[in-house]
Amino acid sequence: MLKEAGWNDKDDNGVLENAKNEEFKVVLKYPVGDKTREQSASIIQKMLKDVGVKVELQSMRFSTLMDQVVGNHGFICILKM
C-alpha cells in the first residue's frame, strides 16, 4: 500500500521517501513512567522501521502530553490501550 501511495526507499537508507524526497517520519509521544506505553512505543518504533517509517520517540510528563493532545489538539493519531 505504501508503494502504491508513492512511498519508496529511493536512497536505500531504510526510510521511505515520497515524490518530493521527503522522508516518511512520525513523532510518537508517550507519558514517561508508564512502563506499558514505554515498551509499546519501542515495539511500535521497531515495527514501523521494518516497513520504512522513521519514528522519533518523545517521552514527556503526562500533564504535558495531555496539554498537547486535549488543549492544543496537537496530534494526528492517538493510541489507546
C-alpha positions in Angstrom: 0.0 0.0 0.0 2.8 2.4 0.8 4.4 1.9 -2.7 1.0 2.3 -4.3 0.7 5.6 -2.4 4.1 6.8 -3.9 6.4 5.9 -1.0 9.7 4.3 -1.9 13.2 3.9 -0.4 14.9 5.8 -3.1 18.3 6.1 -1.5 18.5 2.6 0.2 18.7 4.1 3.7 15.8 2.1 5.0 13.4 5.0 5.2 10.7 5.6 2.6 10.5 8.9 0.7 7.8 10.5 -1.4 8.0 12.1 -4.8 9.4 15.3 -3.2 12.1 13.2 -1.4 10.5 13.8 2.0 11.1 11.0 4.5 8.2 9.2 6.0 8.7 10.1 9.6 6.4 10.5 12.6 6.8 11.5 16.2 5.4 9.2 18.8 4.8 10.9 22.1 4.1 8.9 25.3 4.0 9.5 29.0 7.2 8.9 31.0 6.9 6.5 33.8 4.2 4.3 32.2 6.0 1.1 31.6 3.4 -0.4 29.3 3.4 2.7 27.0 7.2 2.9 27.1 7.5 -0.7 26.0 4.8 -0.3 23.4 6.5 2.8 22.0 9.7 0.9 21.4 7.8 -2.0 19.8 5.9 0.4 17.5 9.1 2.1 16.5 10.7 -1.2 15.5 7.6 -2.4 13.6 7.4 0.8 11.6 11.1 0.9 11.0 10.7 -2.6 9.4 8.4 -1.1 6.8 10.4 2.0 6.2 8.9 4.6 8.6 11.2 6.6 10.8 9.8 7.1 14.3 11.1 9.6 16.8 10.1 8.7 20.3 9.4 11.6 22.7 8.6 10.9 26.4 7.1 13.6 28.5 5.1 14.1 31.6 1.5 13.0 31.4 0.2 16.5 32.1 2.4 18.0 29.2 1.2 15.3 26.9 -2.5 16.0 27.8 -1.9 19.7 27.3 -0.8 19.0 23.7 -3.5 16.5 23.0 -6.5 18.0 24.7 -5.6 21.6 25.0 -4.0 22.2 21.6 -5.2 19.2 19.6 -1.6 18.7 18.7 -1.9 15.2 17.4 -2.8 13.2 14.3 -3.4 9.8 15.9 -3.9 8.6 19.4 -3.0 5.1 20.6 -5.3 4.0 23.4 -4.7 0.9 25.4 
